[in-house]
Amino acid sequence: MAITEHEAKQIEAANAGGRTPVVFIHGLWLLPSSWDNWAGVFEEAGYAAVTPVWPDDPETIEQARANPDVFAKKTLGQIADHTAEVIGQLHKKPAVMGHSTGGLLCQMIADRGLSAATVAIDPGPFRGVLPLPLSALKSASPVLKNPLNRGRAITLTLDQFKYGWANALNDEEAKQLYESFHVAAPGVALMQMANANLNPFTEAKLDPRNPARGPLLIIDGEVDHTVPWAIAEASYKKQSRNEAVTEIVKIPNRGHSLTIDSGWREVCDTALNFVKRFI
């Protein structure tokens, strides 16, 4: 897809200012605006924030909810290719970070040698990551229960969001996040991750030993139902043999909403401190 006006403005600002870009990749059920708080912190720290879209992402929550079908059929490969296209317009090699499916995508981007430092937060699994805890299956069940969802855009109910995302929050904050951030998501992308170990041709794959990968930090919430610690730890172990720095951090008492809930700053600062070490 073509570079959007939103992306073009951010690319132009990053290149004109000469600052190192930080590319933020959102995950399922969110929009690029979910990174706005993080972008502000990194800008204040001297970086240039870039928040690329997934193909056909609406600009606002209201537009997304008015036309949920626009999210259907977006694959991991399509999203990664577009993100790489955005990065290709930057004059400096960026740091790249992502949450959930975005956490997998940022590792796929690093596997292409496009990242100077990578932070994968609650990252979705890639081929070779074997644990599949019951909570992850339950969180994914709204999509996986029907094979036809592969071609659909899926919206979570509030109760499904509370279980998969907001299990560490009170009901009031869970509802506030749901109303402020939640949008539909392509079922195919989640199915690609869920079936990665059954499909040798899956797009949900990378080379854990790739010497071009660069430094990597994996962050995971201690009580995350969607990407439990077992999945994050298995991802870390697969990549810990890489010649570049590979680290993992567990954030106590936090669930899958840790990038957007009231404790987001702790996670943001953890990511920022890692990036500062290398850029």
C-alpha positions as CSV (number, residue, x, y, z in Angstrom):
1,M,0.0,0.0,0.0
2,A,1.1,3.6,-0.4
3,I,2.5,5.7,2.4
4,T,-0.4,7.5,4.1
5,E,-0.5,11.2,4.8
6,H,-0.1,10.5,8.5
7,E,3.0,8.4,7.9
8,A,4.5,10.8,5.4
9,K,4.3,13.7,7.9
10,Q,6.1,11.6,10.5
11,I,8.7,10.5,8.1
12,E,9.4,14.0,6.9
13,A,9.7,15.3,10.5
14,A,12.0,12.5,11.5
15,N,14.3,13.1,8.5
16,A,14.3,16.8,8.7
17,G,15.1,16.8,12.4
18,G,17.9,14.4,12.2
19,R,16.7,12.5,15.2
20,T,16.8,8.7,15.5
21,P,13.3,7.4,14.7
22,V,11.4,5.0,16.9
23,V,8.8,3.0,15.0
24,F,5.8,1.8,17.0
25,I,3.7,-1.2,15.7
26,H,0.3,-1.7,17.1
27,G,-1.3,-5.1,17.6
28,L,-4.8,-6.6,17.1
29,W,-7.8,-4.7,18.3
30,L,-5.9,-1.3,18.4
31,L,-5.0,1.6,16.2
32,P,-1.7,3.5,15.9
33,S,-3.2,6.2,18.2
34,S,-2.8,3.6,21.0
35,W,0.9,4.7,21.0
36,D,0.2,8.4,21.5
37,N,1.4,8.5,25.1
38,W,4.5,6.5,24.3
39,A,5.3,8.7,21.3
40,G,5.2,11.8,23.5
41,V,7.7,10.3,26.0
42,F,10.1,9.2,23.2
43,E,9.9,12.6,21.5
44,E,10.7,14.3,24.8
45,A,13.7,12.0,25.1
46,G,15.1,13.2,21.7
47,Y,13.7,10.5,19.4
48,A,11.3,10.9,16.4
49,A,8.1,8.9,16.8
50,V,6.7,7.1,13.8
51,T,3.4,5.1,14.2
52,P,2.7,3.3,10.9
53,V,-0.7,2.0,10.1
54,W,-1.8,-1.5,9.2
55,P,-3.2,-1.6,5.6
56,D,-6.5,0.3,5.5
57,D,-6.5,1.4,9.2
58,P,-9.0,4.1,9.7
59,E,-7.7,7.3,11.3
60,T,-10.0,7.4,14.3
61,I,-11.8,5.0,16.6
62,E,-15.2,6.4,15.4
63,Q,-14.4,5.6,11.8
64,A,-13.1,2.1,12.8
65,R,-16.3,1.3,14.6
66,A,-18.5,2.6,11.8
67,N,-16.8,0.3,9.2
68,P,-15.3,-2.7,11.0
69,D,-15.1,-4.8,7.9
70,V,-12.2,-2.7,6.6
71,F,-9.9,-4.7,9.0
72,A,-10.6,-8.1,7.5
73,K,-8.1,-10.2,5.6
74,K,-4.9,-8.3,6.7
75,T,-2.1,-10.8,7.0
76,L,1.2,-10.6,8.9
77,G,3.1,-10.5,5.7
78,Q,1.1,-7.5,4.3
79,I,1.6,-5.6,7.6
80,A,5.3,-6.3,7.8
81,D,5.8,-5.3,4.2
82,H,4.1,-2.0,4.7
83,T,6.0,-1.3,7.9
84,A,9.3,-2.1,6.0
85,E,8.2,0.3,3.3
86,V,7.8,3.1,5.9
87,I,11.2,2.3,7.5
88,G,12.7,2.4,4.0
89,Q,11.8,6.1,3.8
90,L,13.7,7.0,7.0
91,H,17.2,8.4,6.7
92,K,18.3,6.7,10.0
93,K,17.9,3.1,11.1
94,P,15.2,3.2,13.7
95,A,14.5,1.4,16.9
96,V,11.3,-0.7,16.5
97,M,8.8,-1.8,19.1
98,G,5.5,-3.4,19.1
99,H,2.8,-4.8,21.3
100,S,1.0,-8.2,21.0
101,T,0.8,-9.0,17.3
102,G,2.9,-5.9,16.8
103,G,5.5,-7.5,19.2
104,L,5.8,-10.4,16.7
105,L,5.9,-8.0,13.7
106,C,8.7,-5.9,15.2
107,Q,10.8,-9.1,15.5
108,M,10.0,-9.9,11.9
109,I,11.2,-6.5,11.0
110,A,14.4,-7.0,13.0
111,D,14.8,-10.3,11.2
112,R,15.0,-8.3,8.0
113,G,17.9,-6.2,9.4
114,L,15.8,-3.1,9.6
115,S,16.0,-2.4,13.4
116,A,18.8,-0.8,15.4
117,A,17.1,-2.1,18.6
118,T,13.9,-3.9,19.1
119,V,11.4,-4.1,22.0
120,A,8.7,-6.8,21.7
121,I,5.9,-6.3,24.3
122,D,3.6,-9.3,25.0
123,P,4.7,-10.6,21.6
124,G,2.6,-13.0,19.6
125,P,4.3,-16.4,19.0
126,F,6.3,-17.4,15.9
127,R,7.0,-20.8,14.4
128,G,9.1,-22.8,17.0
129,V,7.5,-21.3,20.0
130,L,5.6,-24.3,21.4
131,P,3.8,-23.4,24.7
132,L,0.1,-22.9,24.3
133,P,-1.4,-22.2,27.8
134,L,-5.2,-22.6,28.3
135,S,-5.6,-18.9,29.0
136,A,-4.1,-18.1,25.6
137,L,-6.5,-20.5,23.9
138,K,-9.4,-19.0,25.7
139,S,-8.3,-15.4,24.8
140,A,-8.0,-16.4,21.2
141,S,-11.3,-18.5,21.1
142,P,-13.5,-15.6,19.8
143,V,-11.5,-15.9,16.6
144,L,-10.3,-19.6,16.5
145,K,-13.7,-21.1,17.3
146,N,-14.9,-20.6,13.7
147,P,-12.7,-21.3,10.6
148,L,-14.7,-18.7,8.6
149,N,-13.3,-16.0,10.9
150,R,-10.1,-16.2,8.8
151,G,-11.7,-13.9,6.3
152,R,-13.5,-11.7,8.8
153,A,-12.9,-8.8,11.1
154,I,-13.7,-9.8,14.7
155,T,-14.8,-7.6,17.5
156,L,-14.4,-8.6,21.2
157,T,-17.2,-8.3,23.7
158,L,-16.5,-6.4,26.9
159,D,-16.3,-9.6,28.8
160,Q,-13.9,-11.1,26.3
161,F,-11.8,-8.0,26.5
162,K,-11.8,-8.2,30.3
163,Y,-10.5,-11.7,30.2
164,G,-7.9,-11.4,27.5
165,W,-6.7,-7.8,28.2
166,A,-7.9,-6.4,31.4
167,N,-7.8,-9.2,33.9
168,A,-5.4,-7.2,36.1
169,L,-7.7,-4.2,36.2
170,N,-10.8,-3.2,38.0
171,D,-14.1,-3.2,36.0
172,E,-14.2,0.6,35.7
173,E,-10.8,0.9,34.1
174,A,-11.4,-2.2,31.9
175,K,-14.6,-0.6,30.5
176,Q,-12.9,2.7,30.0
177,L,-10.1,1.1,28.0
178,Y,-12.6,-0.9,26.0
179,E,-14.6,2.2,25.1
180,S,-11.4,4.3,24.3
181,F,-9.3,1.8,22.3
182,H,-11.0,-1.4,21.2
183,V,-11.7,-1.9,17.5
184,A,-12.2,-4.9,15.2
185,A,-9.2,-7.0,14.0
186,P,-8.4,-9.4,11.2
187,G,-9.0,-13.0,12.2
188,V,-6.4,-14.2,9.7
189,A,-3.5,-12.6,11.5
190,L,-4.3,-14.4,14.8
191,M,-4.9,-17.7,13.0
192,Q,-1.5,-17.3,11.3
193,M,0.1,-17.2,14.8
194,A,-2.0,-19.9,16.3
195,N,-1.2,-22.3,13.4
196,A,2.4,-21.3,12.9
197,N,3.8,-24.7,14.1
198,L,1.4,-26.6,11.8
199,N,2.3,-24.7,8.7
200,P,5.9,-24.7,7.4
201,F,5.0,-21.9,5.0
202,T,3.6,-19.6,7.7
203,E,4.3,-15.9,7.7
204,A,4.6,-16.0,11.5
205,K,8.3,-17.0,11.4
206,L,11.8,-15.6,11.8
207,D,15.4,-16.8,12.1
208,P,16.2,-16.6,15.9
209,R,20.0,-16.7,15.1
210,N,20.0,-14.1,12.4
211,P,23.2,-11.9,13.1
212,A,21.5,-8.9,11.5
213,R,18.7,-8.9,14.1
214,G,20.4,-6.5,16.6
215,P,19.6,-6.0,20.3
216,L,16.2,-7.4,21.5
217,L,14.2,-6.9,24.7
218,I,11.1,-8.9,25.4
219,I,8.6,-7.5,27.9
220,D,5.7,-9.5,29.3
221,G,3.0,-8.9,31.9
222,E,3.2,-11.4,34.8
223,V,-0.6,-12.2,34.6
224,D,-1.1,-11.7,30.9
225,H,-3.9,-14.1,29.7
226,T,-3.4,-13.5,25.9
227,V,0.4,-13.9,25.8
228,P,1.2,-15.7,29.1
229,W,4.8,-15.7,30.5
230,A,5.4,-19.2,29.1
231,I,5.0,-17.9,25.5
232,A,7.2,-14.9,26.1
233,E,9.9,-17.0,27.9
234,A,9.9,-19.5,25.1
235,S,10.3,-16.7,22.5
236,Y,13.2,-15.4,24.6
237,K,14.9,-18.9,24.8
238,K,14.6,-19.4,21.1
239,Q,16.4,-16.0,20.5
240,S,18.8,-16.0,23.4
241,R,21.5,-17.8,21.3
242,N,21.6,-14.8,18.9
243,E,25.0,-13.1,19.0
244,A,23.3,-9.8,19.8
245,V,22.0,-8.8,23.2
246,T,18.7,-10.6,24.1
247,E,16.9,-9.8,27.3
248,I,13.5,-10.4,28.9
249,V,11.7,-8.5,31.6
250,K,8.5,-9.5,33.6
251,I,6.3,-6.7,34.7
252,P,4.6,-7.8,38.0
253,N,0.9,-7.9,38.3
254,R,0.2,-6.7,34.7
255,G,-2.0,-8.0,32.0
256,H,-2.2,-7.6,28.2
257,S,-3.3,-4.0,28.5
258,L,0.0,-2.9,30.0
259,T,0.8,-0.5,27.1
260,I,-2.5,1.5,27.4
261,D,-3.7,1.1,31.0
262,S,-2.9,3.4,33.9
263,G,0.5,1.8,34.4
264,W,1.7,2.3,30.9
265,R,4.6,4.6,31.9
266,E,6.5,1.9,33.8
267,V,6.5,-0.2,30.7
268,C,7.4,2.7,28.5
269,D,10.3,3.7,30.6
270,T,11.6,0.1,30.6
271,A,11.5,0.2,26.8
272,L,13.1,3.7,26.6
273,N,16.0,2.7,28.9
274,F,16.7,-0.3,26.7
275,V,16.7,1.8,23.5
276,K,19.0,4.4,25.1
277,R,21.6,1.8,25.7
278,F,22.1,1.2,22.0
279,I,21.0,4.4,20.3
